[in-house]
Amino acid sequence: MENHGRGSRWLLQQAGITVVVVFFAVAALDDITTDNATAFPLERSMLVGAGVWFLLLASRVWRQGHRVLGVLSLGLLAIAALGEPLVGPSRIPTQFGYLGYFAILAALVWFLALAGILAGFAWRTARHPA
């Protein structure tokens, strides 16, 4: 991954931020699905914030020339955004609730994997500087 003058440190920062964002998104999703409250403004805001970060990351990956990674990231982010309103507190969620939940989980797993890919790019950049 070319980073236009940025070194492996920049890639590791992006990967580290992504791991933290995934952690907070999982915490928000867990709170939404296991709590008995009727509204979750903080948790939903955390998911929106995570979505904004993932959108920025996907656009950076796209601009760096990794079109497949960018398209996968944008696609999974869009699917998760469509599934987010279906997720809510319930001991027995509807089938659509499950779809929303698994759409968000799939996106979070993808972005965690993307953080690993970025860390791998950083390692490769550090070992073989341009």
C-alpha positions as CSV (number, residue, x, y, z in Angstrom):
1,M,0.0,0.0,0.0
2,E,1.6,3.2,-1.1
3,N,1.1,5.9,1.4
4,H,2.4,8.9,-0.5
5,G,5.2,9.9,1.8
6,R,3.8,8.3,4.9
7,G,5.7,5.5,6.5
8,S,4.8,2.3,8.3
9,R,4.0,4.3,11.4
10,W,1.0,6.0,9.6
11,L,-0.3,2.5,8.6
12,L,0.1,1.2,12.1
13,Q,-1.8,4.3,13.4
14,Q,-4.7,3.6,11.0
15,A,-4.7,-0.1,12.1
16,G,-4.6,0.8,15.8
17,I,-7.4,3.4,15.5
18,T,-9.5,0.8,13.6
19,V,-9.1,-1.8,16.3
20,V,-10.2,0.7,19.0
21,V,-13.2,1.8,16.9
22,V,-14.2,-1.9,16.3
23,F,-14.0,-2.5,20.1
24,F,-16.3,0.5,20.8
25,A,-18.7,-0.5,18.1
26,V,-18.9,-4.1,19.5
27,A,-19.5,-2.6,23.0
28,A,-22.3,-0.4,21.6
29,L,-23.9,-3.3,19.7
30,D,-23.8,-5.5,22.8
31,D,-25.4,-2.8,24.9
32,I,-28.2,-2.3,22.3
33,T,-29.0,-5.9,22.1
34,T,-28.8,-6.9,25.8
35,D,-30.1,-3.9,27.6
36,N,-33.8,-3.3,28.4
37,A,-33.8,0.4,27.8
38,T,-36.1,1.9,25.2
39,A,-33.7,4.3,23.5
40,F,-29.9,4.1,22.9
41,P,-28.8,7.5,21.7
42,L,-25.2,7.1,22.9
43,E,-24.8,3.6,21.6
44,R,-26.3,4.5,18.2
45,S,-24.1,7.6,18.1
46,M,-21.1,5.3,18.7
47,L,-22.1,3.1,15.8
48,V,-22.5,6.2,13.5
49,G,-19.1,7.4,14.6
50,A,-17.6,4.0,13.8
51,G,-19.3,4.1,10.4
52,V,-17.8,7.5,9.7
53,W,-14.3,6.2,10.6
54,F,-14.8,3.1,8.4
55,L,-16.0,5.3,5.5
56,L,-12.8,7.4,5.8
57,L,-10.7,4.3,6.0
58,A,-12.4,2.7,3.0
59,S,-11.9,5.9,1.0
60,R,-8.2,6.0,2.0
61,V,-7.7,2.4,1.0
62,W,-9.5,3.1,-2.3
63,R,-7.3,6.2,-3.0
64,Q,-4.2,4.2,-2.3
65,G,-5.0,2.0,-5.2
66,H,-6.5,-1.0,-3.4
67,R,-9.8,-1.1,-5.2
68,V,-10.9,-4.5,-4.1
69,L,-10.3,-3.7,-0.4
70,G,-12.0,-0.4,-0.9
71,V,-15.1,-1.9,-2.6
72,L,-15.4,-4.6,0.0
73,S,-15.2,-2.1,2.8
74,L,-17.7,0.3,1.2
75,G,-20.1,-2.6,0.4
76,L,-20.0,-4.1,3.9
77,L,-20.4,-0.7,5.4
78,A,-23.5,0.0,3.3
79,I,-25.0,-3.3,4.3
80,A,-24.3,-2.7,8.0
81,A,-25.8,0.8,7.7
82,L,-29.0,-0.7,6.2
83,G,-29.1,-3.4,8.9
84,E,-28.5,-1.0,11.8
85,P,-32.1,0.2,12.3
86,L,-33.3,-3.5,12.5
87,V,-31.1,-4.1,15.6
88,G,-32.8,-3.5,19.0
89,P,-33.2,-4.9,22.4
90,S,-35.0,-8.2,22.4
91,R,-34.6,-11.6,24.0
92,I,-36.1,-13.1,20.8
93,P,-35.2,-10.9,17.8
94,T,-37.2,-11.1,14.6
95,Q,-35.5,-12.7,11.6
96,F,-34.9,-9.2,10.3
97,G,-33.3,-8.3,13.6
98,Y,-30.9,-11.2,13.2
99,L,-30.1,-10.0,9.6
100,G,-29.2,-6.6,10.9
101,Y,-27.2,-7.9,13.7
102,F,-25.2,-10.3,11.5
103,A,-24.7,-7.5,8.9
104,I,-23.1,-5.3,11.5
105,L,-21.0,-8.1,12.9
106,A,-19.8,-9.1,9.4
107,A,-18.7,-5.5,8.8
108,L,-16.9,-5.3,12.2
109,V,-15.1,-8.6,11.5
110,W,-14.1,-7.2,8.0
111,F,-12.7,-4.0,9.4
112,L,-10.8,-5.9,12.1
113,A,-9.3,-8.0,9.3
114,L,-8.6,-4.8,7.3
115,A,-6.7,-3.5,10.4
116,G,-4.6,-6.7,10.2
117,I,-4.0,-6.1,6.5
118,L,-2.9,-2.6,7.2
119,A,-0.5,-3.8,9.9
120,G,0.9,-6.3,7.4
121,F,1.4,-3.5,4.9
122,A,3.2,-1.5,7.6
123,W,5.5,-4.5,8.4
124,R,6.2,-4.9,4.7
125,T,6.9,-1.2,4.3
126,A,9.3,-1.2,7.3
127,R,11.2,-4.2,6.0
128,H,11.4,-3.0,2.4
129,P,11.4,0.8,2.3
130,A,10.8,2.3,-1.1
